[in-house]
């Protein structure tokens, strides 16, 4: 029998996201978002996040586009919601060679004596410009509920997005997405925002270039692989 089960049947048709929310994790305004920062995610952290803001917008290499085969239907998966069919893949199901970053909405979590798993639905990124910090997810026309083990989710998760306030939208509306290597580095973020630092992905590496006033050229340094 399930020990813990939470399932949100009512999923928002649209969710506003801030792609830059986790680039300044130490700022006081982000303190309440701690459950969204826990990696790997746990049943407890997902429960706290669900209780804070309801269904969780996320991006992960999950869903039908990441498998060579169609999902199978699993009946009676969600206690108190036996009418809701759930779809998933066997652990041995072949995944595609080139995975796809899928927008999803996590709507539930379950822990039993033998397994921990999440429930999610698909979403579409309908942002006007995916290079800008503030974006929008819209519930997919595919209304199926999918299930994945918590381990699989942690392997595939790229980011989770806390609820976005109107104040946050106003603050970040005109900001571009902060490059990954700069996350958690307020000094580099500030330089990048001022235009004193460039950061680009090239040939499998992140490169940063900083202007040198005494020269017309720039020095390029690889920060991360």
C-alpha positions as CSV (number, residue, x, y, z in Angstrom):
1,X,0.0,0.0,0.0
2,X,1.2,3.5,-0.7
3,X,2.9,5.3,2.2
4,X,2.8,8.8,0.6
5,X,0.7,9.9,-2.4
6,X,0.0,13.4,-3.6
7,X,-1.7,14.1,-6.9
8,X,-2.9,17.4,-8.3
9,X,-5.7,16.7,-10.8
10,X,-6.2,20.3,-11.7
11,X,-3.2,21.5,-13.8
12,X,-2.9,25.1,-14.8
13,X,-3.3,25.7,-18.6
14,X,-0.3,28.0,-18.5
15,X,2.6,28.5,-16.2
16,X,5.1,31.4,-16.2
17,X,8.7,30.5,-15.6
18,X,11.9,32.4,-14.8
19,X,14.8,30.6,-16.4
20,X,17.3,32.7,-14.3
21,X,15.7,31.9,-10.9
22,X,18.5,29.5,-9.9
23,X,21.4,31.6,-11.0
24,X,21.4,33.6,-7.7
25,X,20.6,30.9,-5.1
26,X,22.1,32.8,-2.2
27,X,20.0,35.8,-2.5
28,X,17.4,36.3,0.4
29,X,14.5,36.5,-2.1
30,X,15.3,33.0,-3.2
31,X,15.4,31.4,0.3
32,X,11.9,30.0,0.1
33,X,12.8,28.2,-3.1
34,X,15.1,25.7,-1.4
35,X,13.1,22.6,-2.2
36,X,13.4,23.4,-6.0
37,X,17.2,23.5,-5.6
38,X,17.7,20.1,-3.9
39,X,19.6,17.7,-6.2
40,X,19.0,14.9,-6.4
41,X,15.3,15.6,-5.7
42,X,13.7,13.5,-3.0
43,X,10.1,12.6,-2.2
44,X,10.3,15.1,0.6
45,X,11.6,18.0,-1.5
46,X,9.0,17.4,-4.2
47,X,6.2,17.3,-1.6
48,X,7.4,20.6,-0.2
49,X,7.6,22.2,-3.7
50,X,4.1,20.9,-4.5
51,X,2.8,22.3,-1.3
52,X,4.4,25.7,-1.9
53,X,3.1,26.3,-5.4
54,X,1.1,23.4,-6.7
55,X,2.1,21.5,-9.9
56,X,5.8,22.1,-10.8
57,X,7.0,23.3,-14.1
58,X,10.3,21.5,-15.1
59,X,12.4,20.5,-18.0
60,X,13.7,16.9,-18.4
61,X,14.6,14.3,-21.0
62,X,11.3,12.4,-20.3
63,X,8.2,11.7,-22.3
64,X,7.4,9.9,-25.6
65,X,10.0,11.8,-27.7
66,X,12.8,10.2,-25.6
67,X,11.8,6.6,-26.3
68,X,11.8,4.3,-29.3
69,X,8.6,2.6,-28.3
70,X,5.1,3.8,-27.2
71,X,4.3,3.9,-23.5
72,X,2.1,1.2,-21.9
73,X,-1.1,2.0,-20.0
74,X,-1.0,1.2,-16.3
75,X,-4.3,1.0,-14.5
76,X,-5.2,1.8,-10.9
77,X,-1.9,3.6,-10.3
78,X,-3.1,6.6,-8.3
79,X,-5.1,6.1,-5.1
80,X,-8.3,8.1,-5.0
81,X,-8.0,8.6,-8.8
82,X,-8.7,5.1,-10.2
83,X,-10.4,6.7,-13.2
84,X,-7.1,8.3,-14.3
85,X,-5.0,6.1,-16.7
86,X,-1.3,6.4,-16.3
87,X,1.3,5.8,-18.9
88,X,4.9,4.7,-18.6
89,X,7.8,2.6,-19.9
90,X,9.5,-0.5,-18.7
91,X,12.9,-0.1,-17.3
92,X,14.3,-2.0,-20.3
93,X,12.6,0.3,-22.9
94,X,15.0,1.6,-25.5
95,X,15.6,5.4,-25.3
96,X,16.4,7.4,-28.4
97,X,20.0,8.2,-29.3
98,X,19.6,11.9,-29.2
99,X,17.5,12.9,-26.2
100,X,15.0,15.8,-26.2
101,X,14.6,18.4,-23.5
102,X,10.9,18.2,-22.8
103,X,8.9,20.8,-20.9
104,X,6.8,18.9,-18.3
105,X,4.5,19.7,-15.3
106,X,5.0,17.5,-12.2
107,X,1.6,16.9,-10.8
108,X,2.2,14.2,-8.2
109,X,4.6,12.0,-6.2
110,X,4.2,8.6,-4.6
111,X,6.3,6.5,-2.3
112,X,5.6,2.9,-1.4
113,X,7.5,0.2,0.4
114,X,9.2,-0.7,-2.9
115,X,9.4,2.4,-5.1
116,X,9.4,6.2,-5.4
117,X,7.9,7.8,-8.5
118,X,6.6,11.0,-9.9
119,X,3.6,11.8,-12.1
120,X,3.8,14.4,-14.8
121,X,2.1,15.7,-17.9
122,X,3.7,17.2,-21.1
123,X,3.8,20.9,-21.8
124,X,4.9,23.1,-24.6
125,X,7.3,26.0,-24.4
126,X,5.3,28.9,-25.9
127,X,7.7,31.6,-24.8
128,X,7.9,34.6,-27.2
129,X,11.8,34.3,-27.0
130,X,13.4,31.3,-25.4
131,X,16.6,33.3,-24.9
132,X,14.8,35.6,-22.4
133,X,14.6,34.8,-18.7
134,X,10.8,35.1,-18.4
135,X,9.0,32.4,-20.4
136,X,5.8,30.5,-20.5
137,X,4.7,26.8,-20.6
138,X,1.3,25.8,-21.9
139,X,-0.3,22.4,-21.2
140,X,0.1,20.1,-24.1
141,X,-2.7,18.8,-26.2
142,X,-1.5,15.4,-25.1
143,X,-3.4,15.1,-21.8
144,X,-2.0,11.7,-20.7
145,X,-0.5,11.4,-17.2
146,X,2.9,9.8,-17.3
147,X,4.9,8.1,-14.5
148,X,8.6,7.8,-14.0
149,X,10.7,6.5,-11.1
150,X,12.3,9.2,-9.0
151,X,15.7,7.8,-10.0
152,X,14.9,8.2,-13.7
153,X,13.6,11.7,-13.0
154,X,16.9,12.7,-11.3
155,X,18.9,11.3,-14.2
156,X,16.8,13.3,-16.7
157,X,16.0,16.5,-14.8
158,X,17.5,19.8,-16.2
159,X,15.7,22.4,-14.1
160,X,12.6,23.0,-11.9
161,X,10.8,26.3,-11.8
162,X,9.2,27.8,-8.7
163,X,6.1,30.0,-9.0
164,X,6.8,33.4,-10.4
165,X,5.5,36.6,-8.8
166,X,4.4,39.7,-10.7
167,X,7.4,41.5,-9.0
168,X,9.7,38.8,-10.4
169,X,8.3,39.1,-13.9
170,X,8.8,42.9,-13.8
171,X,12.4,42.5,-12.5
172,X,13.5,39.9,-15.1
173,X,11.2,40.6,-18.1
174,X,14.0,42.3,-20.1
175,X,16.9,40.0,-19.0
176,X,18.4,37.3,-21.2
177,X,19.0,33.8,-19.9
178,X,22.2,33.7,-17.8
179,X,24.8,31.2,-19.3
180,X,25.2,28.1,-17.2
181,X,28.8,28.7,-16.1
182,X,27.9,32.0,-14.5
183,X,25.2,30.6,-12.2
184,X,26.0,31.2,-8.6
185,X,28.7,33.7,-9.5
186,X,27.2,37.2,-8.9
187,X,30.5,38.9,-9.8
188,X,30.5,37.3,-13.3
189,X,26.8,37.7,-13.7
190,X,27.1,41.4,-13.1
191,X,30.0,41.7,-15.6
192,X,27.9,39.8,-18.2
193,X,24.9,42.0,-17.6
194,X,27.0,45.1,-18.1
195,X,28.4,43.7,-21.3
196,X,31.9,43.4,-20.0
197,X,31.9,39.6,-20.3
198,X,30.8,37.3,-23.1
199,X,30.0,33.7,-22.6
200,X,29.2,31.2,-25.4
201,X,28.9,27.5,-26.1
202,X,31.2,26.3,-28.8
203,X,32.6,22.8,-29.8
204,X,31.4,21.2,-26.5
205,X,32.8,23.8,-24.2
206,X,31.7,27.0,-22.6
207,X,34.0,29.9,-23.4
208,X,34.2,33.3,-21.7
209,X,35.8,36.3,-23.3
210,X,36.5,39.5,-21.4
211,X,37.4,42.9,-23.0
212,X,40.8,44.3,-22.3
213,X,40.8,48.1,-22.5
214,X,44.4,48.3,-23.4
215,X,44.0,46.1,-26.5
216,X,41.4,45.9,-29.3
217,X,41.3,42.1,-29.3
218,X,39.9,39.8,-26.5
219,X,41.3,36.9,-24.6
220,X,39.2,33.8,-24.6
221,X,39.3,31.3,-21.8
222,X,37.4,28.0,-21.5
223,X,35.6,27.8,-18.1
224,X,33.8,24.5,-18.4
225,X,33.5,21.4,-20.5
